[in-house]
């Protein structure tokens, strides 16, 4: 019997990259678009634009050389554009890479670690 492992996908147009699910313990932050200030008397004033987004950090470990190459190619292809990120439970988000560089750590010959930061839509909430 074959063992299956959870995966995630990044999709843009006809390009799909499938990677093993990231290591547990990724961090996610919910952010609201607000302007915060104070009146002359010091009372807080908050203007809430009712926009919400998430920022997520995904840590991938032991990516093979071919997975690393596929992720690099995908990163170059999307270059600031949105793409679809589907997590390991099947929830899809509109996403953007938050960094303009990918930094890999070579764990062993042909095995790489990387952490990517994504801006995620609230669609999977």
Order of alpha helices (4+ residues) and beta strands (2+ residues): beta-beta-beta-beta-alpha-beta-beta-beta-beta
